[in-house]
Amino acid sequence: PMHWGHAKSKDLFTWTHLPIALAPDDHGWIFSGSVVHDSTGTVSGRVPALVAIFTHHNPFTHQQAQSIASSVDHGATWHKYDANPVL
C-alpha cells in the first residue's frame, strides 16, 4: 500500500529514515501531494504549522479524494484532519 515515507538530511546527500509520515487508513492509500507552511496557524488553531494536501486512493473502488494533515513539530509527526476527505 502507498504511504508517505519520511527522511531528513542536512546536506541532501546523507539521509536519515524516519517513521512513516502518513499511513493508509479507512479512506485508502496515500498518493501524491504537497506541503505548505501555515504561518498564521489557521489549521492548527494558533500555532504555525505545516499542512499537507494529499490524494487518498481507494484501491478497491479506484476512487480518489483530497485530504489534509498538519504538523506542529516541523514535520516530525502528522495528524490527519478528522473531516477527511475534504474534496
Buried (B, 14 or more C-beta within 10 A) or exposed (E): EBBBEBEEEEEEEEEEEEEEBBBBEEBBBBBEBEBEEBEEEEBBEEEBBBBBBBBBBBEEEEEBBBBBBBBBEEBEBBBBBEEBBEE
